[in-house]
Amino acid sequence: MSLDADNVKQFQRAVGADPDGIFGPATLNLGLAWIAAHGGTEAPEPTAPAQPPTGLLDARSEATIATLHPQVQQPFRDLLRSINAAVAPAIGKWISGYRGEAEQNEAVANGASKAPWPHSAHNGGGGKVGFACDIGFFSPSGTYLDEGPQYDVAGQLARAAGFHWGADFGDRPHICLRPPSLRAMGETQFINQLIYRVNNGLAVWP
C-alpha cells in the first residue's frame, strides 16, 4: 500500500489530528508506523467524536494566568472552561491578573479599582503574584461586552467552585481564589493578612 496524502489524512482522522494538516516528515513517519502496526490496513474512521481540548486557553487568558500564584493557575483555567461552556456563544477571557504598584494606582485613577496599592487581591499583598482575575466577555465577532448576564453566570460558577466573587463589593468582573487558610475571612481581613505575610517574609500559601 502506498502512503499518499489521502492515506495520511485518514490516519489523522483516526488519531484526532487535523485532517487538513501539513503533509510533512513527522506526519509521514507517524503514518508509516500506524500502517506497519496494523498490518498494512488503512486507518478506520473514528467511532467517537474527539474529546474537547484540555490544554491551554486563549493567548490573552494564558498571559493573565501566568501572572498569578502557581497554586491558583490551573483552577482559573478550569473555571474559565466551565464558564465558557455555560455562556456560549459569548466568549469569556481573563483580562487582568496581577497588577504592580504603578498599574494598580492607574486602575484607581481611572476608576477601575477602589483599592490603593497593595490592598487588592490583584496585588498579592504587595508580592510578585496575584490571586485575582477580572473576566471580560466578547461576542463571537470579538466585540467586548461590558454588561450582560454572563458576568452573573461567571460569578455564580466561581462561588460554587470555592472562589470569591467581587459582586460582594460591587465589582462583578472580579474573581479571586484565596489561599486556603484565608478563605473564611472578610475581604479587608484577607487583604491585611496577605500584606502581613508578604511584609514579614511568610509563605502566603496555604
N, CA, C and O of each residue as an XYZ file, in Angstrom:
824
protein
N       0.855     -1.202      0.000
C       0.000      0.000      0.000
C       0.877      1.233      0.000
O       1.808      1.324      0.800
N       0.606      2.170     -0.864
C       1.377      3.407     -0.895
C       0.834      4.379      0.130
O      -0.357      4.374      0.441
N       1.730      5.223      0.659
C       1.326      6.210      1.683
C       1.194      7.561      1.006
O       2.147      8.339      0.986
N       0.014      7.851      0.447
C      -0.194      9.137     -0.190
C      -0.939     10.070      0.763
O      -1.243      9.698      1.896
N      -1.227     11.271      0.300
C      -1.854     12.275      1.169
C      -3.205     11.807      1.688
O      -3.552     12.109      2.830
N      -3.982     11.077      0.886
C      -5.290     10.607      1.346
C      -5.152      9.620      2.488
O      -5.920      9.656      3.449
N      -4.148      8.721      2.378
C      -3.928      7.769      3.456
C      -3.556      8.480      4.754
O      -4.036      8.120      5.829
N      -2.702      9.487      4.643
C      -2.274     10.219      5.833
C      -3.442     10.956      6.462
O      -3.584     10.960      7.685
N      -4.286     11.583      5.641
C      -5.445     12.280      6.187
C      -6.389     11.314      6.895
O      -7.004     11.665      7.902
N      -6.500     10.098      6.368
C      -7.330      9.099      7.034
C      -6.724      8.732      8.380
O      -7.438      8.584      9.372
N      -5.415      8.588      8.409
C      -4.717      8.333      9.674
C      -4.925      9.495     10.654
O      -5.166      9.278     11.841
N      -4.829     10.724     10.147
C      -5.009     11.878     11.021
C      -6.402     11.887     11.636
O      -6.549     12.205     12.816
N      -7.417     11.547     10.869
C      -8.763     11.496     11.413
C      -8.864     10.450     12.515
O      -9.546     10.664     13.517
N      -8.195      9.332     12.334
C      -8.273      8.251     13.312
C      -7.659      8.644     14.641
O      -8.145      8.217     15.688
N      -6.610      9.442     14.627
C      -5.946      9.825     15.875
C      -6.410     11.183     16.383
O      -5.874     11.686     17.370
N      -7.403     11.789     15.722
C      -7.943     13.049     16.193
C      -7.153     14.260     15.785
O      -7.337     15.335     16.356
N      -6.260     14.116     14.794
C      -5.477     15.262     14.343
C      -6.254     16.016     13.269
O      -7.324     15.585     12.841
N      -5.702     17.140     12.846
C      -6.344     17.969     11.830
C      -6.252     17.259     10.485
O      -5.147     17.056      9.982
N      -7.382     16.874      9.886
C      -7.317     16.152      8.615
C      -6.782     16.988      7.467
O      -6.463     16.441      6.411
N      -6.675     18.282      7.641
C      -6.109     19.137      6.608
C      -4.725     19.633      7.002
O      -4.239     20.634      6.475
N      -4.092     18.922      7.936
C      -2.794     19.350      8.446
C      -1.695     19.233      7.403
O      -1.936     18.796      6.278
N      -0.494     19.625      7.784
C       0.632     19.626      6.851
C       1.074     18.200      6.566
O       1.226     17.400      7.489
N       1.277     17.881      5.315
C       1.779     16.571      4.908
C       3.302     16.644      4.900
O       3.917     16.859      3.856
N       3.900     16.465      6.067
C       5.348     16.607      6.213
C       5.988     15.361      6.781
O       5.312     14.349      6.966
N       7.304     15.415      7.067
C       8.039     14.231      7.531
C       7.489     13.643      8.817
O       7.419     12.421      8.949
N       7.090     14.498      9.791
C       6.597     13.966     11.063
C       5.317     13.169     10.850
O       5.158     12.076     11.392
N       4.405     13.726     10.056
C       3.167     13.021      9.761
C       3.442     11.760      8.948
O       2.817     10.723      9.170
N       4.362     11.853      8.022
C       4.721     10.687      7.214
C       5.202      9.549      8.099
O       4.774      8.407      7.929
N       6.092      9.852      9.047
C       6.628      8.816      9.928
C       5.542      8.216     10.810
O       5.502      7.003     11.014
N       4.652      9.075     11.337
C       3.543      8.557     12.138
C       2.644      7.654     11.297
O       2.200      6.599     11.750
N       2.387      8.088     10.068
C       1.539      7.291      9.188
C       2.152      5.941      8.866
O       1.459      4.924      8.890
N       3.449      5.918      8.563
C       4.132      4.660      8.284
C       4.085      3.726      9.485
O       3.859      2.524      9.345
N       4.306      4.307     10.690
C       4.278      3.488     11.902
C       2.891      2.910     12.131
O       2.753      1.748     12.514
N       1.849      3.732     11.894
C       0.485      3.247     12.109
C       0.163      2.115     11.149
O      -0.393      1.092     11.549
N       0.510      2.300      9.887
C       0.209      1.276      8.878
C       0.959     -0.012      9.183
O       0.405     -1.103      9.053
N       2.244      0.115      9.597
C       3.021     -1.073      9.939
C       2.402     -1.809     11.117
O       2.380     -3.040     11.138
N       1.904     -1.072     12.091
C       1.330     -1.682     13.287
C      -0.011     -2.339     13.008
O      -0.460     -3.183     13.783
N      -0.650     -1.966     11.923
C      -1.975     -2.502     11.610
C      -1.953     -3.383     10.353
O      -2.959     -3.515      9.656
N      -0.811     -3.970     10.084
C      -0.727     -4.946      9.013
C      -0.988     -4.406      7.634
O      -1.453     -5.138      6.760
N      -0.692     -3.111      7.414
C      -0.859     -2.525      6.096
C      -2.268     -2.087      5.780
O      -2.557     -1.694      4.650
N      -3.163     -2.149      6.775
C      -4.538     -1.739      6.511
C      -4.680     -0.236      6.678
O      -3.893      0.405      7.375
N      -5.675      0.305      6.041
C      -5.923      1.737      6.157
C      -6.528      2.053      7.514
O      -7.137      1.197      8.156
N      -6.349      3.288      7.934
C      -6.895      3.720      9.223
C      -8.415      3.730      9.166
O      -8.988      4.213      8.189
N      -9.088      3.202     10.201
C     -10.556      3.224     10.199
C     -11.081      4.615     10.512
O     -10.370      5.459     11.057
N     -12.325      4.834     10.163
C     -12.958      6.087     10.552
C     -13.129      6.095     12.072
O     -13.396      5.047     12.660
N     -12.980      7.256     12.720
C     -13.161      7.307     14.167
C     -14.580      6.931     14.554
O     -15.525      7.264     13.839
N     -14.742      6.235     15.688
C     -16.062      5.790     16.123
C     -16.688      6.755     17.120
O     -17.873      6.624     17.428
N     -15.926      7.727     17.636
C     -16.455      8.685     18.595
C     -15.873     10.056     18.297
O     -14.752     10.149     17.797
N     -16.603     11.115     18.590
C     -16.060     12.456     18.352
C     -14.849     12.718     19.223
O     -14.710     12.156     20.309
N     -13.976     13.578     18.729
C     -12.793     13.942     19.508
C     -13.214     14.613     20.806
O     -14.210     15.335     20.841
N     -12.459     14.377     21.871
C     -12.750     14.997     23.151
C     -12.391     16.486     23.100
O     -11.507     16.878     22.339
N     -13.061     17.309     23.893
C     -12.729     18.738     23.889
C     -11.315     18.962     24.376
O     -10.805     18.157     25.154
N     -10.663     20.035     23.941
C      -9.278     20.280     24.333
C      -9.165     20.509     25.835
O     -10.042     21.114     26.450
N      -8.081     20.020     26.412
C      -7.847     20.191     27.848
C      -6.532     20.919     28.100
O      -6.049     20.950     29.232
N      -5.958     21.495     27.071
C      -4.672     22.163     27.216
C      -4.829     23.637     27.547
O      -5.617     24.004     28.419
N      -4.088     24.472     26.859
C      -4.051     25.891     27.165
C      -5.303     26.607     26.687
O      -6.019     26.136     25.803
N      -5.545     27.758     27.298
C      -6.656     28.619     26.910
C      -6.202     29.567     25.805
O      -5.123     29.389     25.240
N      -7.018     30.574     25.494
C      -6.611     31.583     24.531
C      -5.391     32.338     25.051
O      -5.114     32.339     26.251
N      -4.671     32.975     24.140
C      -3.388     33.604     24.492
C      -3.538     34.684     25.556
O      -2.704     34.789     26.455
N      -4.601     35.490     25.462
C      -4.759     36.564     26.448
C      -5.011     35.994     27.839
O      -4.428     36.467     28.815
N      -5.871     34.987     27.940
C      -6.144     34.382     29.239
C      -4.898     33.729     29.815
O      -4.629     33.840     31.011
N      -4.144     33.054     28.970
C      -2.922     32.397     29.453
C      -1.903     33.417     29.947
O      -1.239     33.192     30.958
N      -1.775     34.542     29.235
C      -0.835     35.578     29.672
C      -1.262     36.146     31.021
O      -0.417     36.463     31.858
N      -2.563     36.274     31.233
C      -3.080     36.768     32.510
C      -2.825     35.743     33.619
O      -2.353     36.098     34.699
N      -3.134     34.487     33.353
C      -2.946     33.423     34.338
C      -1.483     33.309     34.759
O      -1.189     32.995     35.913
N      -0.569     33.563     33.825
C       0.864     33.447     34.138
C       1.317     34.429     35.205
O       2.389     34.250     35.783
N       0.525     35.468     35.482
C       0.897     36.455     36.495
C       0.412     36.067     37.889
O       0.688     36.775     38.857
N      -0.308     34.951     38.001
C      -0.916     34.549     39.260
C      -0.005     33.615     40.051
O       0.974     33.084     39.526
N      -0.350     33.424     41.331
C       0.348     32.453     42.164
C       0.203     31.069     41.524
O      -0.879     30.727     41.047
N       1.276     30.267     41.507
C       1.202     28.956     40.833
C       0.062     28.068     41.315
O      -0.481     27.290     40.530
N      -0.312     28.166     42.589
C      -1.358     27.299     43.120
C      -2.735     27.602     42.539
O      -3.616     26.743     42.574
N      -2.935     28.790     42.012
C      -4.274     29.145     41.526
C      -4.371     29.130     40.001
O      -5.453     29.342     39.453
N      -3.272     28.886     39.315
C      -3.299     28.987     37.854
C      -4.214     27.943     37.222
O      -5.066     28.295     36.405
N      -4.063     26.677     37.575
C      -4.914     25.652     36.959
C      -6.379     25.806     37.361
O      -7.252     25.628     36.512
N      -6.686     26.130     38.622
C      -8.100     26.377     38.936
C      -8.735     27.484     38.095
O      -9.908     27.392     37.734
N      -7.962     28.536     37.781
C      -8.514     29.589     36.928
C      -8.735     29.087     35.504
O      -9.697     29.491     34.852
N      -7.856     28.209     35.013
C      -8.097     27.605     33.692
C      -9.386     26.790     33.704
O     -10.243     26.936     32.833
N      -9.500     25.932     34.709
C     -10.672     25.055     34.772
C     -11.961     25.860     34.907
O     -12.977     25.527     34.298
N     -11.910     26.919     35.709
C     -13.108     27.741     35.888
C     -13.520     28.396     34.577
O     -14.707     28.428     34.250
N     -12.564     28.916     33.825
C     -12.922     29.582     32.573
C     -13.544     28.610     31.588
O     -14.458     28.983     30.852
N     -13.074     27.384     31.558
C     -13.694     26.394     30.675
C     -15.155     26.166     31.069
O     -16.029     26.078     30.207
N     -15.412     26.073     32.370
C     -16.793     25.888     32.830
C     -17.657     27.092     32.474
O     -18.802     26.945     32.047
N     -17.100     28.274     32.653
C     -17.848     29.495     32.335
C     -18.185     29.546     30.845
O     -19.324     29.825     30.471
N     -17.201     29.278     30.007
C     -17.436     29.382     28.567
C     -18.426     28.334     28.075
O     -19.173     28.585     27.129
N     -18.439     27.168     28.704
C     -19.431     26.160     28.334
C     -20.841     26.630     28.671
O     -21.807     26.250     28.009
N     -20.952     27.465     29.713
C     -22.271     27.917     30.167
C     -22.772     29.156     29.440
O     -23.981     29.375     29.367
N     -21.869     29.975     28.898
C     -22.297     31.251     28.312
C     -22.217     31.278     26.789
O     -22.529     32.300     26.178
N     -21.808     30.182     26.169
C     -21.695     30.165     24.707
C     -22.992     30.647     24.066
O     -24.071     30.324     24.563
N     -22.918     31.420     22.965
C     -21.740     31.677     22.129
C     -20.851     32.828     22.590
O     -19.833     33.094     21.950
N     -21.197     33.521     23.677
C     -20.262     34.527     24.206
C     -18.981     33.831     24.645
O     -18.981     32.639     24.951
N     -17.904     34.581     24.669
C     -16.592     34.022     24.994
C     -15.989     34.814     26.138
O     -15.818     36.028     26.038
N     -15.668     34.128     27.224
C     -15.028     34.765     28.361
C     -13.522     34.646     28.290
O     -12.991     33.634     27.833
N     -12.835     35.678     28.741
C     -11.374     35.660     28.812
C     -10.941     36.331     30.111
O     -11.591     37.261     30.588
N      -9.846     35.853     30.673
C      -9.230     36.557     31.798
C      -8.456     37.732     31.217
O      -7.562     37.543     30.391
N      -8.795     38.942     31.645
C      -8.216     40.123     31.001
C      -7.314     40.935     31.918
O      -6.619     41.836     31.449
N      -7.307     40.636     33.229
C      -6.410     41.343     34.138
C      -6.111     40.444     35.324
O      -7.030     39.962     35.987
N      -4.828     40.214     35.595
C      -4.424     39.382     36.723
C      -3.640     40.206     37.732
O      -4.165     41.150     38.322
N      -2.375     39.837     37.922
C      -1.530     40.585     38.852
C      -1.338     42.023     38.366
O      -1.128     42.265     37.178
N      -1.414     42.963     39.297
C      -1.119     44.355     38.981
C      -0.058     44.865     39.942
O      -0.217     44.780     41.159
N       1.025     45.397     39.386
C       2.058     46.027     40.190
C       1.602     47.385     40.685
O       0.480     47.809     40.410
N       2.475     48.069     41.419
C       2.079     49.316     42.064
C       1.619     50.369     41.062
O       0.571     50.986     41.253
N       2.390     50.580     39.999
C       2.026     51.604     39.025
C       0.701     51.263     38.347
O      -0.142     52.136     38.145
N       0.524     49.994     38.000
C      -0.701     49.582     37.311
C      -1.907     49.688     38.248
O      -2.993     50.078     37.819
N      -1.716     49.338     39.537
C      -2.821     49.456     40.483
C      -3.207     50.908     40.702
O      -4.392     51.241     40.752
N      -2.219     51.764     40.831
C      -2.509     53.189     41.007
C      -3.232     53.760     39.792
O      -4.108     54.616     39.924
N      -2.862     53.283     38.615
C      -3.549     53.722     37.396
C      -4.995     53.239     37.388
O      -5.901     53.969     36.984
N      -5.206     51.981     37.848
C      -6.565     51.442     37.905
C      -7.425     52.257     38.862
O      -8.608     52.474     38.596
N      -6.847     52.711     39.973
C      -7.588     53.555     40.909
C      -7.896     54.901     40.263
O      -9.006     55.418     40.390
N      -6.921     55.459     39.578
C      -7.095     56.784     38.974
C      -8.178     56.787     37.904
O      -8.904     57.771     37.761
N      -8.294     55.688     37.143
C      -9.300     55.669     36.075
C     -10.620     55.032     36.508
O     -11.515     54.825     35.689
N     -10.732     54.723     37.799
C     -11.987     54.214     38.322
C     -12.192     52.724     38.190
O     -13.263     52.222     38.534
N     -11.193     51.992     37.699
C     -11.326     50.549     37.538
C     -11.206     49.808     38.866
O     -11.638     48.660     38.973
N     -10.627     50.447     39.873
C     -10.482     49.839     41.196
C     -10.603     50.925     42.257
O     -10.279     52.088     42.016
N     -11.075     50.525     43.436
C     -11.151     51.448     44.563
C     -10.054     51.181     45.589
O      -9.954     51.889     46.591
N      -9.236     50.167     45.342
C      -8.246     49.733     46.331
C      -6.858     50.256     45.995
O      -6.300     49.871     44.967
N      -6.286     51.113     46.818
C      -4.920     51.563     46.560
C      -3.931     50.421     46.793
O      -4.188     49.500     47.568
N      -2.812     50.506     46.109
C      -1.742     49.520     46.296
C      -1.357     49.432     47.768
O      -1.263     50.475     48.415
N      -1.128     48.240     48.339
C      -1.297     46.900     47.767
C      -2.568     46.224     48.264
O      -2.574     45.016     48.502
N      -3.641     46.989     48.423
C      -4.855     46.494     49.074
C      -5.852     45.870     48.102
O      -7.060     46.067     48.236
N      -5.360     45.137     47.152
C      -6.211     44.399     46.216
C      -5.655     42.992     46.081
O      -4.443     42.785     46.144
N      -6.543     42.031     45.895
C      -6.094     40.659     45.652
C      -5.292     40.572     44.357
O      -4.510     39.640     44.172
N      -5.483     41.541     43.460
C      -4.668     41.596     42.239
C      -3.199     41.879     42.562
O      -2.317     41.534     41.775
N      -2.935     42.494     43.695
C      -1.568     42.886     44.071
C      -0.852     41.816     44.872
O       0.351     41.929     45.106
N      -1.557     40.785     45.297
C      -0.927     39.725     46.082
C      -0.363     40.215     47.395
O       0.617     39.658     47.890
N      -0.965     41.259     47.979
C      -0.464     41.784     49.244
C       0.858     42.517     49.115
O       1.553     42.727     50.110
N       1.209     42.906     47.908
C       2.494     43.558     47.678
C       3.569     42.589     47.228
O       4.738     42.955     47.109
N       3.167     41.344     46.976
C       4.113     40.346     46.474
C       4.285     40.447     44.969
O       3.995     41.478     44.363
N       4.756     39.373     44.385
C       5.054     39.365     42.944
C       4.010     38.630     42.123
O       4.128     38.556     40.900
N       2.991     38.085     42.774
C       1.951     37.340     42.061
C       0.591     37.745     42.612
O       0.492     38.253     43.729
N      -0.448     37.521     41.832
C      -1.790     37.865     42.254
C      -2.634     36.646     42.543
O      -2.247     35.514     42.253
N      -3.809     36.901     43.128
C      -4.759     35.836     43.431
C      -6.111     36.095     42.773
O      -7.062     35.344     42.991
N      -6.199     37.142     41.979
C      -7.482     37.510     41.375
C      -7.318     37.796     39.884
O      -6.265     38.228     39.416
N      -8.403     37.536     39.166
C      -8.502     37.894     37.755
C      -9.796     38.649     37.528
O     -10.792     38.412     38.212
N      -9.779     39.551     36.577
C     -11.004     40.145     36.064
C     -11.365     39.413     34.779
O     -10.505     39.139     33.941
N     -12.647     39.101     34.638
C     -13.103     38.424     33.430
C     -13.774     39.438     32.504
O     -14.434     40.371     32.962
N     -13.598     39.244     31.214
C     -14.285     40.046     30.213
C     -14.959     39.119     29.226
O     -14.455     38.031     28.946
N     -16.091     39.541     28.697
C     -16.814     38.720     27.734
C     -16.857     39.402     26.378
O     -16.914     40.627     26.272
N     -16.827     38.573     25.347
C     -16.765     39.045     23.973
C     -17.794     38.290     23.147
O     -18.072     37.117     23.396
N     -18.355     38.981     22.163
C     -19.248     38.318     21.219
C     -18.411     37.442     20.293
O     -17.189     37.590     20.247
N     -19.046     36.529     19.553
C     -18.279     35.713     18.610
C     -17.485     36.528     17.596
O     -16.472     36.061     17.077
N     -17.947     37.752     17.312
C     -17.221     38.608     16.364
C     -16.104     39.400     17.023
O     -15.346     40.091     16.343
N     -15.996     39.302     18.363
C     -14.910     39.975     19.066
C     -15.283     41.266     19.753
O     -14.410     41.943     20.296
N     -16.559     41.631     19.748
C     -16.994     42.856     20.417
C     -17.010     42.656     21.927
O     -17.559     41.671     22.421
N     -16.408     43.589     22.660
C     -16.370     43.492     24.116
C     -17.753     43.762     24.693
O     -18.423     44.717     24.298
N     -18.174     42.924     25.622
C     -19.483     43.048     26.268
C     -19.255     43.480     27.712
O     -18.907     42.656     28.558
N     -19.447     44.761     27.997
C     -19.150     45.241     29.345
C     -20.295     45.007     30.317
O     -20.133     45.228     31.517
N     -21.448     44.566     29.827
C     -22.590     44.223     30.664
C     -23.217     42.950     30.116
O     -22.977     42.561     28.973
N     -24.019     42.314     30.948
C     -24.743     41.147     30.476
C     -24.820     40.069     31.533
O     -24.066     40.094     32.506
N     -25.734     39.110     31.351
C     -25.917     38.040     32.333
C     -24.712     37.120     32.465
O     -24.603     36.365     33.431
N     -23.807     37.183     31.489
C     -22.632     36.317     31.561
C     -21.827     36.566     32.836
O     -21.250     35.635     33.398
N     -21.788     37.809     33.291
C     -20.997     38.141     34.479
C     -21.591     37.487     35.729
O     -20.859     37.060     36.622
N     -22.928     37.414     35.783
C     -23.559     36.744     36.920
C     -23.350     35.234     36.846
O     -23.125     34.588     37.869
N     -23.422     34.678     35.655
C     -23.160     33.242     35.483
C     -21.739     32.920     35.948
O     -21.515     31.953     36.675
N     -20.788     33.744     35.518
C     -19.392     33.525     35.900
C     -19.212     33.582     37.409
O     -18.538     32.735     37.994
N     -19.821     34.588     38.039
C     -19.679     34.736     39.477
C     -20.290     33.584     40.248
O     -19.717     33.116     41.231
N     -21.451     33.126     39.805
C     -22.106     32.023     40.496
C     -21.317     30.719     40.347
O     -21.201     29.948     41.299
N     -20.779     30.479     39.157
C     -19.947     29.293     38.968
C     -18.668     29.388     39.798
O     -18.197     28.393     40.349
N     -18.114     30.595     39.878
C     -16.905     30.788     40.676
C     -17.174     30.479     42.143
O     -16.404     29.757     42.778
N     -18.247     31.014     42.678
C     -18.592     30.748     44.079
C     -18.773     29.254     44.335
O     -18.308     28.724     45.344
N     -19.449     28.589     43.416
C     -19.688     27.158     43.577
C     -18.393     26.358     43.582
O     -18.321     25.275     44.164
N     -17.364     26.907     42.922
C     -16.076     26.224     42.844
C     -15.105     26.656     43.943
O     -13.949     26.232     43.945
N     -15.565     27.502     44.887
C     -14.721     27.901     46.004
C     -13.981     29.204     45.831
O     -13.141     29.549     46.662
N     -14.274     29.947     44.760
C     -13.684     31.258     44.535
C     -14.518     32.318     45.270
O     -15.648     32.058     45.683
N     -13.943     33.504     45.423
C     -14.682     34.665     45.919
C     -15.021     35.561     44.728
O     -14.211     35.742     43.819
N     -16.226     36.114     44.750
C     -16.720     36.930     43.640
C     -16.816     38.378     44.087
O     -17.339     38.670     45.162
N     -16.310     39.283     43.261
C     -16.263     40.695     43.597
C     -17.607     41.389     43.632
O     -17.674     42.553     44.026
N     -18.684     40.721     43.235
C     -20.002     41.329     43.342
C     -20.325     41.674     44.789
O     -21.168     42.530     45.053
N     -19.652     41.004     45.733
C     -19.868     41.296     47.153
C     -19.502     42.738     47.487
O     -20.028     43.313     48.441
N     -18.602     43.316     46.701
C     -18.215     44.716     46.933
C     -18.311     45.543     45.658
O     -17.547     46.488     45.459
N     -19.256     45.179     44.796
C     -19.580     45.990     43.634
C     -18.681     45.838     42.428
O     -18.645     46.725     41.576
N     -17.944     44.722     42.331
C     -17.007     44.528     41.222
C     -17.305     43.179     40.568
O     -16.653     42.180     40.868
N     -18.284     43.157     39.681
C     -18.755     41.885     39.108
C     -17.718     41.129     38.286
O     -17.739     39.899     38.309
N     -16.810     41.785     37.559
C     -15.820     41.016     36.792
C     -14.736     40.358     37.656
O     -14.017     39.486     37.170
N     -14.607     40.757     38.919
C     -13.506     40.342     39.786
C     -13.769     38.966     40.392
O     -14.803     38.744     41.021
N     -12.822     38.040     40.197
C     -12.905     36.693     40.759
C     -11.563     36.364     41.396
O     -10.512     36.559     40.785
N     -11.604     35.861     42.632
C     -10.390     35.635     43.407
C     -10.393     34.227     43.995
O     -11.428     33.733     44.442
N      -9.235     33.593     43.989
C      -9.063     32.323     44.699
C      -8.011     32.538     45.774
O      -6.825     32.684     45.481
N      -8.463     32.554     47.030
C      -7.581     32.848     48.149
C      -6.805     31.615     48.602
O      -7.205     30.487     48.317
N      -5.688     31.832     49.313
C      -5.042     30.709     49.996
C      -6.036     30.065     50.963
O      -6.848     30.772     51.558
N      -5.992     28.743     51.133
C      -6.997     28.058     51.954
C      -7.160     28.624     53.360
O      -8.281     28.701     53.863
N      -6.067     29.021     54.000
C      -6.152     29.497     55.380
C      -6.791     30.875     55.492
O      -7.065     31.333     56.601
N      -7.034     31.546     54.372
C      -7.596     32.900     54.397
C      -9.005     32.961     53.794
O      -9.559     34.050     53.646
N      -9.581     31.831     53.451
C     -10.840     31.829     52.703
C     -12.057     32.220     53.531
O     -13.037     32.728     52.986
N     -12.008     31.991     54.835
C     -13.181     32.281     55.659
C     -13.239     33.738     56.110
O     -14.204     34.136     56.763
N     -12.243     34.533     55.781
C     -12.153     35.912     56.257
C     -12.979     36.853     55.396
O     -13.283     36.551     54.242
N     -13.340     38.002     55.970
C     -13.888     39.081     55.179
C     -12.814     39.650     54.271
O     -11.628     39.387     54.468
N     -13.222     40.426     53.280
C     -12.284     40.919     52.273
C     -11.161     41.751     52.891
O      -9.995     41.555     52.548
N     -11.490     42.674     53.794
C     -10.466     43.541     54.381
C      -9.484     42.733     55.214
O      -8.275     42.947     55.126
N      -9.990     41.803     56.025
C      -9.113     40.976     56.852
C      -8.215     40.106     55.986
O      -7.031     39.937     56.280
N      -8.778     39.558     54.924
C      -7.983     38.748     53.992
C      -6.822     39.549     53.415
O      -5.683     39.082     53.419
N      -7.102     40.744     52.921
C      -6.044     41.561     52.326
C      -5.003     41.932     53.375
O      -3.804     41.885     53.100
N      -5.447     42.299     54.570
C      -4.493     42.673     55.626
C      -3.595     41.507     56.008
O      -2.402     41.697     56.244
N      -4.146     40.316     56.072
C      -3.342     39.141     56.392
C      -2.353     38.828     55.269
O      -1.220     38.421     55.522
N      -2.794     39.023     54.037
C      -1.916     38.793     52.895
C      -0.745     39.777     52.935
O       0.403     39.386     52.727
N      -1.034     41.043     53.200
C       0.024     42.052     53.307
C       0.976     41.712     54.449
O       2.191     41.831     54.296
N       0.434     41.291     55.592
C       1.260     40.935     56.749
C       2.231     39.803     56.392
O       3.414     39.865     56.727
N       1.727     38.781     55.717
C       2.584     37.648     55.350
C       3.696     38.089     54.398
O       4.849     37.689     54.559
N       3.353     38.899     53.421
C       4.363     39.362     52.465
C       5.408     40.225     53.170
O       6.607     40.032     52.971
N       4.960     41.175     53.990
C       5.882     42.091     54.657
C       6.818     41.385     55.633
O       7.917     41.870     55.903
N       6.384     40.237     56.164
C       7.186     39.519     57.141
C       7.869     38.288     56.580
O       8.396     37.466     57.330
N       7.860     38.162     55.265
C       8.565     37.069     54.617
C       7.951     35.719     54.876
O       8.646     34.705     54.804
N       6.662     35.675     55.176
C       5.975     34.416     55.451
C       5.368     33.856     54.158
O       5.065     34.599     53.225
N       5.202     32.558     54.127
C       4.563     31.937     52.960
C       3.117     32.388     52.875
O       2.406     32.384     53.879
N       2.678     32.773     51.698
C       1.286     33.196     51.539
C       0.376     32.018     51.299
O      -0.840     32.150     51.443
N       0.910     30.878     50.941
C       0.123     29.663     50.736
C       0.638     28.582     51.655
O       1.849     28.362     51.666
N      -0.182     27.886     52.430
C      -1.644     27.909     52.345
C      -2.188     28.964     53.260
O      -3.403     29.147     53.338
